[in-house]
Amino acid sequence: MVCEGCKKEAKYWCGDCGGHFYCTVCIQTHRVVRVLKDHKPMEIEEYNEKMSTQNFRMTQPRFCDSHHSCKLEFYCDTCQLPICHKCMVVEHPTTDHETRSMESALEKYMPEMEANSEEIAKKVNELKLRKEKAYNIRKDLDANRSTAESQINTLCQSLFDEIKNQQTKLLGEVHGIYERKCKQINAEIEVLEHKIASTESIHSYLSHLLTFGGAADVMTERKKMDQQLQCDDLDNVPDGDIDSDLVFTESQDLLQMNLGTVEGSNLIKPGV
């Protein structure tokens, strides 16, 4: 970090200047200039310590990308952008654009942003419930698999070697249904976990922004958040419609060595 003026080693930082660095000599000039008397520079050590926290970064003044020395103090409703006073004269004249103070914009759009935050929180809870349901289905599927295998093994043991082939066949069907269903359930859980993580991340950032962010920060992110919500369709999470059905039905005609069948309703066929 070097001084903005003389390129010597920086010893101070001033957020009110747009985040400029100063050496020990240049900071003295900075302090005696009348228009800069309200600025509050800090030593580099304090700056480094504070910049490690997100709260400090978000509460710093935001400056215009086009006019780097001007703070973002206004908002253009027409263009949906925070602007500075120079932008109002050149790029966003009041004759063609509807502009307002940043405080007025925050008052107007804050309810919308808060509603978005509540909606995201609601979707997070819904996704978690879906995940819990999928886990419970898989738990029931495991229990049903154990029951079916126990019934098959007990019956096959009583019929000795002549039914070994059917025993192997039926166990294979049980395992096949279980593996396919378990794979499908695990895939749905993975999708839900990813969606939960993504949605929680958005919600965490938005909550932090609404709590600690300045007006310019909130309004800068508002349009992007709307686009994010439209692109990330939280209501459109595929439901695999998988259940835990896996039941062994004993055959009534054991003398013909027909031991029974293995079923699993609503099983999605491979490749479909």
Secondary structure, 3 states (H helix, E strand, C coil): CECCCCCCECCEEEHHHCCEEECCCHHHHHHHCHHHCCCCCEEHHHHHHHHCCHHHHHHCCCECCCCCCCECCEEECCCCEEECHHHHHCCCCCCCCCEEEHHHHHHHHHHHHHHHHHHHHHHHHHHHHHHHHHHHHHHHHHHHHHHHHHHHHHHHHHCHHHHHHHHHHHHHHHHHHHHHHHHHHHHHHHHHHHHHHHHHHHHHHHHHHHHHCCHHHHHHHHHHHHHHHHHCCCCCCCCCCCCCCCEEEECCCHHHCCCEEEECCCCCCCCC
